[in-house]
Each structure stands twice: as structure tokens, then as C-alpha cells.
Amino acid sequence: MARAKYLVNGAVLAQIFGIAQGTLPHWRRAGMPIERTGARGIEWQYDTIAVSRWLIERQSGGGEEALDLSQERARLAHHQANKTALEEGLLRGEIIRTTDVVQTWQQQIGAARAKLLLIPGKMATMVNSGQSFEETKGEAERLVREALGELEGTGLPASLERALGDSLPGLEAAATAEPERTRG
């Protein structure tokens, strides 16, 4: 009579052995038995009895390298502590997600770009209408400053600005600092 197989996916297997799920690819490369190979949309499947036997064999020196389960547990605890520290940093507003900043800056840059691209047409109209050099120059400067106004502030989503609180004045000062003027 064939023995029963107790099949589990990678998440459950990692939980059973108290290891990080990221350890499983290393174990597979080291020869851990696999019941079904994973692919896009298909989970890896493992026979817990076969994996247990494989681990015992490796622990007893029968495999290429003996696994140290306490070392794997320590590794898992280390990664869990790092994850918790990152989550706490997010909640305290000390860490911000790159995707939030990128999205906000893309919006601001897009708005500034649109305004900057309107300037040549407006300037051509002014020159054709016979306005003075000073009027044209003044209007050009106004339009450029208006476009640059799209880039003022911190570039952070409003929710993150609220979370940062006291840190904002330094960021805003850097964002709105006037460049040195050159004569032209």
C-alpha cells in the first residue's frame, strides 16, 4: 500500500519548519524533494513527509551540507524584526514610500511641462502684436515663474506632509530657494 502524501504550498511548509519562505529556493537548489514545480499562477507543492526525511538526512550528515534550523529561525526573526521596524517607521512618518513621492513629482513635473510648452506660443503672439521688449521680457518671466510654481513645495502627497509635520519647513525652504541670478 502506498503511503499517504501530505501536500502543502511553500507558505505552509515554511510555517511548519519555522523558516522564512525565502529559504525554500535555497533548499530546492540543495535537493529538497518537490511534488509539483511552481509556475506563473501555479504554486509549488511539497510532500511534508518527504521534506522531513530530507531534512533529517541532511542534519545527520547524509546530505551535501547540514542545515542549521536554529540559524534559519534566527534569520527569519531578523527579517521579521526588520519588517516591523520599517512598518513602524512608516506609521511614525519617518519613512515614506518611493511610489508616493514618484507619483506626486510626476504630476507636478507634468503640470510644469505643460505650462512651459505654452510659453513660445504666447511669446510669439506678444512679439507679433508689437509689444515692447520690456513687456515681452516681463511676461516671459511671469510665465516661467508660473510654470515653476508647479514645482514649489515638498513634492510630497498631502497625507505625507501632515505626517512629517515639523520637518516640512526645511524641505519647503530648499524647494523654493531662489537660484543665483545672472545678468543677461
ChimeraX commands (.cxc) that place a marker at each C-alpha (Angstrom):
marker #1 position 0.00,0.00,0.00 radius 0.5
marker #1 position 1.37,3.40,-0.97 radius 0.5
marker #1 position 1.94,5.86,1.82 radius 0.5
marker #1 position -0.28,8.95,2.03 radius 0.5
marker #1 position 1.16,12.24,0.87 radius 0.5
marker #1 position 0.58,15.41,2.86 radius 0.5
marker #1 position 0.94,18.15,0.27 radius 0.5
marker #1 position 1.36,21.81,1.21 radius 0.5
marker #1 position 2.39,25.00,-0.55 radius 0.5
marker #1 position 5.54,26.97,0.23 radius 0.5
marker #1 position 3.95,29.32,2.77 radius 0.5
marker #1 position 2.64,26.40,4.84 radius 0.5
marker #1 position 5.90,24.45,4.53 radius 0.5
marker #1 position 7.89,27.47,5.76 radius 0.5
marker #1 position 5.47,27.82,8.68 radius 0.5
marker #1 position 5.76,24.13,9.57 radius 0.5
marker #1 position 9.54,24.30,9.76 radius 0.5
marker #1 position 9.70,27.81,11.24 radius 0.5
marker #1 position 11.75,29.30,8.42 radius 0.5
marker #1 position 11.46,32.26,6.09 radius 0.5
marker #1 position 9.68,31.45,2.84 radius 0.5
marker #1 position 12.72,32.88,1.04 radius 0.5
marker #1 position 14.75,29.89,2.31 radius 0.5
marker #1 position 12.78,27.46,0.13 radius 0.5
marker #1 position 14.55,28.29,-3.18 radius 0.5
marker #1 position 17.88,27.60,-1.44 radius 0.5
marker #1 position 16.56,24.28,-0.16 radius 0.5
marker #1 position 15.22,23.38,-3.62 radius 0.5
marker #1 position 18.64,24.05,-5.15 radius 0.5
marker #1 position 20.15,21.89,-2.41 radius 0.5
marker #1 position 17.93,18.96,-3.44 radius 0.5
marker #1 position 14.77,19.24,-1.36 radius 0.5
marker #1 position 12.06,16.98,-2.82 radius 0.5
marker #1 position 9.31,18.78,-4.76 radius 0.5
marker #1 position 5.94,17.28,-5.52 radius 0.5
marker #1 position 4.89,19.86,-8.14 radius 0.5
marker #1 position 7.01,22.63,-9.69 radius 0.5
marker #1 position 5.54,26.10,-9.46 radius 0.5
marker #1 position 4.95,28.36,-12.43 radius 0.5
marker #1 position 3.03,31.56,-13.16 radius 0.5
marker #1 position -0.24,31.14,-11.29 radius 0.5
marker #1 position 0.68,27.66,-10.01 radius 0.5
marker #1 position 2.06,27.20,-6.52 radius 0.5
marker #1 position 4.92,24.89,-5.64 radius 0.5
marker #1 position 3.72,21.77,-3.82 radius 0.5
marker #1 position 5.74,19.82,-1.26 radius 0.5
marker #1 position 5.19,16.48,0.44 radius 0.5
marker #1 position 5.83,17.28,4.11 radius 0.5
marker #1 position 6.92,13.71,4.92 radius 0.5
marker #1 position 9.46,13.65,2.08 radius 0.5
marker #1 position 10.80,17.07,3.06 radius 0.5
marker #1 position 11.04,15.99,6.72 radius 0.5
marker #1 position 13.03,12.91,5.72 radius 0.5
marker #1 position 15.28,15.02,3.50 radius 0.5
marker #1 position 15.95,17.44,6.37 radius 0.5
marker #1 position 16.71,14.61,8.81 radius 0.5
marker #1 position 19.11,13.09,6.30 radius 0.5
marker #1 position 20.87,16.41,5.85 radius 0.5
marker #1 position 21.00,17.03,9.61 radius 0.5
marker #1 position 22.61,13.66,10.15 radius 0.5
marker #1 position 25.29,14.48,7.60 radius 0.5
marker #1 position 23.76,12.43,4.81 radius 0.5
marker #1 position 23.29,15.45,2.57 radius 0.5
marker #1 position 25.75,17.82,0.89 radius 0.5
marker #1 position 25.57,20.31,3.75 radius 0.5
marker #1 position 23.80,20.02,7.06 radius 0.5
marker #1 position 21.08,22.60,7.65 radius 0.5
marker #1 position 21.07,24.55,10.86 radius 0.5
marker #1 position 17.40,25.10,11.67 radius 0.5
marker #1 position 18.23,27.39,14.60 radius 0.5
marker #1 position 20.26,29.54,12.18 radius 0.5
marker #1 position 17.31,29.62,9.77 radius 0.5
marker #1 position 14.98,30.60,12.62 radius 0.5
marker #1 position 17.38,33.37,13.65 radius 0.5
marker #1 position 17.45,34.57,10.04 radius 0.5
marker #1 position 13.65,34.60,9.97 radius 0.5
marker #1 position 13.49,36.52,13.27 radius 0.5
marker #1 position 15.99,39.06,11.90 radius 0.5
marker #1 position 13.91,39.67,8.78 radius 0.5
marker #1 position 10.70,39.90,10.78 radius 0.5
marker #1 position 12.32,42.49,13.05 radius 0.5
marker #1 position 13.45,44.50,10.01 radius 0.5
marker #1 position 9.95,44.37,8.53 radius 0.5
marker #1 position 8.43,45.53,11.82 radius 0.5
marker #1 position 10.93,48.39,12.09 radius 0.5
marker #1 position 10.04,49.54,8.55 radius 0.5
marker #1 position 6.32,49.37,9.27 radius 0.5
marker #1 position 6.77,51.38,12.48 radius 0.5
marker #1 position 8.86,53.96,10.60 radius 0.5
marker #1 position 6.04,54.33,8.06 radius 0.5
marker #1 position 3.47,54.80,10.81 radius 0.5
marker #1 position 5.61,57.44,12.57 radius 0.5
marker #1 position 6.18,59.27,9.28 radius 0.5
marker #1 position 9.95,58.71,9.38 radius 0.5
marker #1 position 9.85,56.63,6.19 radius 0.5
marker #1 position 7.91,57.38,3.04 radius 0.5
marker #1 position 7.16,55.10,0.14 radius 0.5
marker #1 position 9.06,55.83,-3.06 radius 0.5
marker #1 position 5.93,55.25,-5.12 radius 0.5
marker #1 position 4.11,58.07,-3.27 radius 0.5
marker #1 position 6.88,60.56,-3.94 radius 0.5
marker #1 position 7.34,59.49,-7.57 radius 0.5
marker #1 position 3.62,59.79,-8.32 radius 0.5
marker #1 position 3.39,63.28,-6.83 radius 0.5
marker #1 position 6.53,64.50,-8.61 radius 0.5
marker #1 position 5.32,63.08,-11.93 radius 0.5
marker #1 position 2.13,65.08,-11.56 radius 0.5
marker #1 position 4.00,68.27,-10.67 radius 0.5
marker #1 position 6.52,67.89,-13.46 radius 0.5
marker #1 position 3.75,67.17,-15.96 radius 0.5
marker #1 position 1.91,70.36,-14.95 radius 0.5
marker #1 position 5.11,72.43,-15.15 radius 0.5
marker #1 position 5.96,70.92,-18.54 radius 0.5
marker #1 position 2.54,71.79,-19.93 radius 0.5
marker #1 position 2.89,75.42,-18.82 radius 0.5
marker #1 position 6.44,75.69,-20.15 radius 0.5
marker #1 position 5.36,74.39,-23.55 radius 0.5
marker #1 position 2.76,77.18,-23.79 radius 0.5
marker #1 position 5.37,79.94,-23.41 radius 0.5
marker #1 position 6.74,80.01,-27.00 radius 0.5
marker #1 position 3.26,80.50,-28.49 radius 0.5
marker #1 position 2.41,83.27,-26.04 radius 0.5
marker #1 position 5.74,84.99,-26.69 radius 0.5
marker #1 position 5.26,84.79,-30.46 radius 0.5
marker #1 position 1.85,86.45,-30.09 radius 0.5
marker #1 position 3.35,89.25,-27.99 radius 0.5
marker #1 position 6.20,89.87,-30.42 radius 0.5
marker #1 position 3.79,89.93,-33.40 radius 0.5
marker #1 position 1.48,92.36,-31.60 radius 0.5
marker #1 position 4.31,94.88,-31.33 radius 0.5
marker #1 position 4.70,94.90,-27.55 radius 0.5
marker #1 position 7.90,96.38,-26.18 radius 0.5
marker #1 position 10.94,94.32,-25.25 radius 0.5
marker #1 position 10.40,95.06,-21.54 radius 0.5
marker #1 position 6.73,93.99,-21.67 radius 0.5
marker #1 position 7.63,90.79,-23.52 radius 0.5
marker #1 position 10.51,90.04,-21.15 radius 0.5
marker #1 position 8.29,90.70,-18.11 radius 0.5
marker #1 position 5.55,88.42,-19.44 radius 0.5
marker #1 position 8.08,85.68,-20.24 radius 0.5
marker #1 position 9.45,85.86,-16.71 radius 0.5
marker #1 position 5.91,85.74,-15.27 radius 0.5
marker #1 position 5.05,82.68,-17.35 radius 0.5
marker #1 position 8.26,80.86,-16.38 radius 0.5
marker #1 position 7.66,81.61,-12.69 radius 0.5
marker #1 position 4.07,80.39,-13.03 radius 0.5
marker #1 position 5.32,77.12,-14.54 radius 0.5
marker #1 position 7.97,76.78,-11.85 radius 0.5
marker #1 position 5.27,77.36,-9.26 radius 0.5
marker #1 position 4.03,73.88,-10.12 radius 0.5
marker #1 position 7.26,72.53,-8.64 radius 0.5
marker #1 position 7.11,74.50,-5.38 radius 0.5
marker #1 position 6.57,72.78,-2.08 radius 0.5
marker #1 position 7.93,69.49,-0.96 radius 0.5
marker #1 position 6.68,67.31,-3.78 radius 0.5
marker #1 position 5.05,65.01,-1.25 radius 0.5
marker #1 position 1.43,63.91,-1.12 radius 0.5
marker #1 position -0.64,65.96,1.37 radius 0.5
marker #1 position -1.04,62.95,3.69 radius 0.5
marker #1 position 2.74,62.62,3.96 radius 0.5
marker #1 position 3.18,66.36,4.51 radius 0.5
marker #1 position 0.83,66.09,7.50 radius 0.5
marker #1 position 2.77,63.09,8.83 radius 0.5
marker #1 position 6.09,64.91,8.52 radius 0.5
marker #1 position 4.84,67.94,10.46 radius 0.5
marker #1 position 7.86,69.80,11.90 radius 0.5
marker #1 position 10.26,68.55,9.21 radius 0.5
marker #1 position 8.44,70.40,6.43 radius 0.5
marker #1 position 9.80,73.96,6.78 radius 0.5
marker #1 position 13.32,72.79,5.87 radius 0.5
marker #1 position 12.06,70.86,2.86 radius 0.5
marker #1 position 9.92,73.76,1.62 radius 0.5
marker #1 position 12.78,76.24,2.01 radius 0.5
marker #1 position 15.01,74.02,-0.12 radius 0.5
marker #1 position 12.30,73.57,-2.75 radius 0.5
marker #1 position 11.55,77.29,-3.15 radius 0.5
marker #1 position 15.06,78.71,-2.84 radius 0.5
marker #1 position 15.83,81.30,-5.50 radius 0.5
marker #1 position 18.75,80.45,-7.77 radius 0.5
marker #1 position 21.53,82.98,-8.13 radius 0.5
marker #1 position 20.57,85.48,-10.82 radius 0.5
marker #1 position 22.89,86.03,-13.72 radius 0.5
marker #1 position 22.98,89.12,-15.84 radius 0.5
marker #1 position 21.54,88.66,-19.25 radius 0.5
marker link #1:1,2 radius 0.2
marker link #1:2,3 radius 0.2
marker link #1:3,4 radius 0.2
marker link #1:4,5 radius 0.2
marker link #1:5,6 radius 0.2
marker link #1:6,7 radius 0.2
marker link #1:7,8 radius 0.2
marker link #1:8,9 radius 0.2
marker link #1:9,10 radius 0.2
marker link #1:10,11 radius 0.2
marker link #1:11,12 radius 0.2
marker link #1:12,13 radius 0.2
marker link #1:13,14 radius 0.2
marker link #1:14,15 radius 0.2
marker link #1:15,16 radius 0.2
marker link #1:16,17 radius 0.2
marker link #1:17,18 radius 0.2
marker link #1:18,19 radius 0.2
marker link #1:19,20 radius 0.2
marker link #1:20,21 radius 0.2
marker link #1:21,22 radius 0.2
marker link #1:22,23 radius 0.2
marker link #1:23,24 radius 0.2
marker link #1:24,25 radius 0.2
marker link #1:25,26 radius 0.2
marker link #1:26,27 radius 0.2
marker link #1:27,28 radius 0.2
marker link #1:28,29 radius 0.2
marker link #1:29,30 radius 0.2
marker link #1:30,31 radius 0.2
marker link #1:31,32 radius 0.2
marker link #1:32,33 radius 0.2
marker link #1:33,34 radius 0.2
marker link #1:34,35 radius 0.2
marker link #1:35,36 radius 0.2
marker link #1:36,37 radius 0.2
marker link #1:37,38 radius 0.2
marker link #1:38,39 radius 0.2
marker link #1:39,40 radius 0.2
marker link #1:40,41 radius 0.2
marker link #1:41,42 radius 0.2
marker link #1:42,43 radius 0.2
marker link #1:43,44 radius 0.2
marker link #1:44,45 radius 0.2
marker link #1:45,46 radius 0.2
marker link #1:46,47 radius 0.2
marker link #1:47,48 radius 0.2
marker link #1:48,49 radius 0.2
marker link #1:49,50 radius 0.2
marker link #1:50,51 radius 0.2
marker link #1:51,52 radius 0.2
marker link #1:52,53 radius 0.2
marker link #1:53,54 radius 0.2
marker link #1:54,55 radius 0.2
marker link #1:55,56 radius 0.2
marker link #1:56,57 radius 0.2
marker link #1:57,58 radius 0.2
marker link #1:58,59 radius 0.2
marker link #1:59,60 radius 0.2
marker link #1:60,61 radius 0.2
marker link #1:61,62 radius 0.2
marker link #1:62,63 radius 0.2
marker link #1:63,64 radius 0.2
marker link #1:64,65 radius 0.2
marker link #1:65,66 radius 0.2
marker link #1:66,67 radius 0.2
marker link #1:67,68 radius 0.2
marker link #1:68,69 radius 0.2
marker link #1:69,70 radius 0.2
marker link #1:70,71 radius 0.2
marker link #1:71,72 radius 0.2
marker link #1:72,73 radius 0.2
marker link #1:73,74 radius 0.2
marker link #1:74,75 radius 0.2
marker link #1:75,76 radius 0.2
marker link #1:76,77 radius 0.2
marker link #1:77,78 radius 0.2
marker link #1:78,79 radius 0.2
marker link #1:79,80 radius 0.2
marker link #1:80,81 radius 0.2
marker link #1:81,82 radius 0.2
marker link #1:82,83 radius 0.2
marker link #1:83,84 radius 0.2
marker link #1:84,85 radius 0.2
marker link #1:85,86 radius 0.2
marker link #1:86,87 radius 0.2
marker link #1:87,88 radius 0.2
marker link #1:88,89 radius 0.2
marker link #1:89,90 radius 0.2
marker link #1:90,91 radius 0.2
marker link #1:91,92 radius 0.2
marker link #1:92,93 radius 0.2
marker link #1:93,94 radius 0.2
marker link #1:94,95 radius 0.2
marker link #1:95,96 radius 0.2
marker link #1:96,97 radius 0.2
marker link #1:97,98 radius 0.2
marker link #1:98,99 radius 0.2
marker link #1:99,100 radius 0.2
marker link #1:100,101 radius 0.2
marker link #1:101,102 radius 0.2
marker link #1:102,103 radius 0.2
marker link #1:103,104 radius 0.2
marker link #1:104,105 radius 0.2
marker link #1:105,106 radius 0.2
marker link #1:106,107 radius 0.2
marker link #1:107,108 radius 0.2
marker link #1:108,109 radius 0.2
marker link #1:109,110 radius 0.2
marker link #1:110,111 radius 0.2
marker link #1:111,112 radius 0.2
marker link #1:112,113 radius 0.2
marker link #1:113,114 radius 0.2
marker link #1:114,115 radius 0.2
marker link #1:115,116 radius 0.2
marker link #1:116,117 radius 0.2
marker link #1:117,118 radius 0.2
marker link #1:118,119 radius 0.2
marker link #1:119,120 radius 0.2
marker link #1:120,121 radius 0.2
marker link #1:121,122 radius 0.2
marker link #1:122,123 radius 0.2
marker link #1:123,124 radius 0.2
marker link #1:124,125 radius 0.2
marker link #1:125,126 radius 0.2
marker link #1:126,127 radius 0.2
marker link #1:127,128 radius 0.2
marker link #1:128,129 radius 0.2
marker link #1:129,130 radius 0.2
marker link #1:130,131 radius 0.2
marker link #1:131,132 radius 0.2
marker link #1:132,133 radius 0.2
marker link #1:133,134 radius 0.2
marker link #1:134,135 radius 0.2
marker link #1:135,136 radius 0.2
marker link #1:136,137 radius 0.2
marker link #1:137,138 radius 0.2
marker link #1:138,139 radius 0.2
marker link #1:139,140 radius 0.2
marker link #1:140,141 radius 0.2
marker link #1:141,142 radius 0.2
marker link #1:142,143 radius 0.2
marker link #1:143,144 radius 0.2
marker link #1:144,145 radius 0.2
marker link #1:145,146 radius 0.2
marker link #1:146,147 radius 0.2
marker link #1:147,148 radius 0.2
marker link #1:148,149 radius 0.2
marker link #1:149,150 radius 0.2
marker link #1:150,151 radius 0.2
marker link #1:151,152 radius 0.2
marker link #1:152,153 radius 0.2
marker link #1:153,154 radius 0.2
marker link #1:154,155 radius 0.2
marker link #1:155,156 radius 0.2
marker link #1:156,157 radius 0.2
marker link #1:157,158 radius 0.2
marker link #1:158,159 radius 0.2
marker link #1:159,160 radius 0.2
marker link #1:160,161 radius 0.2
marker link #1:161,162 radius 0.2
marker link #1:162,163 radius 0.2
marker link #1:163,164 radius 0.2
marker link #1:164,165 radius 0.2
marker link #1:165,166 radius 0.2
marker link #1:166,167 radius 0.2
marker link #1:167,168 radius 0.2
marker link #1:168,169 radius 0.2
marker link #1:169,170 radius 0.2
marker link #1:170,171 radius 0.2
marker link #1:171,172 radius 0.2
marker link #1:172,173 radius 0.2
marker link #1:173,174 radius 0.2
marker link #1:174,175 radius 0.2
marker link #1:175,176 radius 0.2
marker link #1:176,177 radius 0.2
marker link #1:177,178 radius 0.2
marker link #1:178,179 radius 0.2
marker link #1:179,180 radius 0.2
marker link #1:180,181 radius 0.2
marker link #1:181,182 radius 0.2
marker link #1:182,183 radius 0.2
marker link #1:183,184 radius 0.2
view
